[in-house]
Amino acid sequence: MRKWCSILALAVSLMVVPGAAKAQEGISRKQQERIQAKKAKDEKKAKARQERDDRIRHLNIQDKATRKRIKRHTKRADRRGSGPHRDGFFRRTFGG
């Protein structure tokens, strides 16, 4: 009886070991990194697209005068950079 139990235990363990080894294979690390890099790139694109669409929708809501003012200030900010704003010489001197 004990001989049969040991043979049965040996047979069951031999069947389980290949299944456990197969379960740990999965996908390679390099492939996981590629998948994660592609996912991050797609998320970054989607976020940029969403921000652009939000900006356009915000401008469409504004009236014409506000859109012109935003455009003027954006151009000035592009010329001067991201530092603090300072009016030009004539505007400071004569207050135009």
C-alpha positions, 0 to 999 in steps of 0.5 A: 500500500505504501509503495502505491502511495509513493508511486502515485505521489511521484506520478502527480509531482512529475505531472505538476512540475512541467505545468509550473515551469510552463506557467513561469515563462510568460513574455520576455523582459525586453518585450514587456519594456517595448509594450510599456514604452509604446503604451507611454508614447500613446498616452503622451500623444493622447494627452497632447491631443486632448490639451490641444482640443481643450485649448481650441474649445476654450478659444471657441467659447470666447468672444471676438475681442477676447480671442484677439487679446489672447492672440496679442498676448500670446505673440508678445509672450512668444517674443519675450519668452517666459520671464515676467512681462515688461511693456515697451518703451513707448507704452511705458513712457506715453501710456498707450 
